[in-house]
Amino acid sequence: MKGIFCIALLFVLCTSGDDSHVSAFSPPNGGFSSKQKGTNLHANPSWEDLSSMPNFENAQPLAVNGASYSSRLSTSEQGKPTLYRERHGWCPYSERVWLALEVKKVDYDTVYIDNIYGRPSWYRGDTPQIMWEDGKVQSESIDLLREVDKRFNGPIQLYPDEISNEVVNKVRAFDTVFPRGARPSSRAAFLFRYDGEPLWKNEFEKVLRETNELLAETAEEGPFFCGERITAADVAWAPFLERYAGQLPCLHDDLNPRCETAYPHLARWYQGMEQTIPEYACRVRGDASSWRKVLCMAGFGNVGNVPSLVSSRIEENNVKDTAPLSNEEREEQQRLWDEYASSRPYVAASPGREAASVLIRNRDMIVKDIEKIVQTKSNKFELPAGKDLDATMRSLACILCEERYDENCLEECKSDKHVQQLAAFLDFRMSVPRDMNALSAAYFKRLAVAL
């Protein structure tokens, strides 16, 4: 198969010929055996055993690379909408519509469009777009939020009848609160001036202060923009506030959107989104380290020449991300994960096992990526090759599966001297949410320092 790589990023679509319907997170040709094996192993488990988890028996939703097609996909046979979104997970407007489809529990297909390295010739306009079941194509993220809510009932109403005007006003407020005059960017939205330098600190503080005040209007009812429940207002604001939480602390001292003292209602909103909305927490949300990484990428919103002070702030925040979970935090994450996975049989039973599933499905591409990176002068990872690398990857997958294997097997896998380096490598190459969800990706961060 032909691998389509993105600079400094790892798990990308691998499609060619008959493989055009294989997503980035799908098994390679031939799939995996679903035959159950015993889990009381005293040796490094095989790929067959590792891939016998129940979620491997269920097909994942269709997600394909638009560049693999010569024309727009037809929806007539699928009978479901198709979301066209930016493939790297950087476009905040794509994230709006993706989140709306997820919280509404819509059955949909996805076509990834590469806005940076080349859109397919048949694609016209920006991302996101949706092709509806009747073949009509619609764009503009806010219009799509409206249409998704209109067409699908689902467990959540984005525009509840009794507060629809309030929702509309809170959505519109975004355009007046976020700074004007910033250089357009999907990777660094509303962050930089046209000369490539960050906006002034007081401009960001104004945004955070006014957002906090807007949330204060309904704070007695709940943490969200319209009170106790998520609406289109939260969906519209979430991608941008998410990026600000990871990026602003790197640009200026004492600038933290999550600060409970300076912005109590905004801090509560972050908690509400990440702790009570399963679709956001368990799939759509990007993680702070991924948003910090893109600050160092030149073009499309920033010059890429990050000042040393910003670089040091990035490193400081990266260290914070590796802190181990408390038992309470682990239980809370699992509760949220159980709710998310209950309607998605292709999802593993825990965030750790989902991380293992992604590793298992993408193992061939990961090996190719490692072989390429270790030959570069800038390589800082000590990784084996051949059968030894294969064994290390199986050891890491076993550890990620946690209680699925007995203590003897886990201890043997943890004794592999290269496992820590492999976890660090995967964390270094990871892009969230493109490659996997934030909860699962965090396992690689913690293992990179804990082993």
Secondary structure, DSSP 8 states (H G I E B T S, - for coil): --B---TT-----B--GGGGG--TTS--TT--------S--SS---HHHHTTSGGGGS----EEEGGG-SS----TTT-S-EEEEETTS--HHHHHHHHHHHHTT---EEEEE-TTT---TT--S-S-EEE-TTS-EEE-HHHHHHHHHHH---S--SS-GGGHHHHHHHHHHHHHHS-SS----SSSTTTB-TTSSB--HHHHHHHHHHHHHHHHTTTTT-SBTTBSS--HHHHHHHHHHHHHHHHHHHHSTT--TT-TTT-HHHHHHHHHHHHH-HHIIIII---HHHHHHGGGS-BTTB-S---HHHHHHHHHHHHHTT----HHHHHHHHHHHHHHHTT-TTS-SSHHHHHHHHHHHTHHHHHHHHHHHTTSTT-------HHHHHHHHHHHHHHHTGGGS-HHHHHHHHT-TTHHHHHHHHHHH--TTTSS-HHHHHHHHHHHHH-
